[in-house]
Amino acid sequence: MSLFHKTKPVSKFEPHKFLRRPNEISLAQWRTSPDLINAANRLWRDDTFQMMLEVTRLESPANLPLSDTSTTDERAAHQAKIQGYNLFYAILHALTVPANLSEPLVETFEPEQP
């Protein structure tokens, strides 16, 4: 039994409504919908939303000092929290950027020598 499996290719997602249960749409599907990307961009440009993001950045664990006596496990947990915040911001920003699925992969390597 293999732990790894092939994922299904991302299909173009055309929502009928903006309101969906969270488990019904992935980031990849969101990024194929111009309507959802435009809605995310409108929200991203909103001053109140930007202020909310700034509050979350200020509350990030990255701004909290660790004690000199922190254990390795405490430092690892602290770093994991920081990584979670960073991933959250990256995903939020990715919701405003369309996926570029139309570019074909181009070979950039040299042919094998006999």
Steps between C-alpha positions, in 0.01 A plus 500: 500500500649833398475810715517717192230524238444708194272798545223576258564792264334825601188564298374847420258601773206720408302579814131574484513680833773663702377347824627145536591269781878522550568138411343532156767713333877484495747781444578361155131498406450853636788628289332379179190715557526864383190593704647372825839657429334837432300472823820421693675798342216733599527376857882519495483869402251581779654725767321328787619159385857630475474633854375160616798332332736746667352412840558130432859574394560689823353210699719247322711273721803635312461817710502312830837447667611160616667450834870416511401188688257376231537133417553368150139382493374845601712661229372251242138567598561875481656464154207285385255771607699760306501276192122459533450877500730538198314228310168669583619830348641325193171317438297819546715678245489202262119529495544831314728359227372291208656164432695492178403158370545573130880513483643172374817364654802553279799271501806688622743214539762363265440166329682203651840417353546139380 
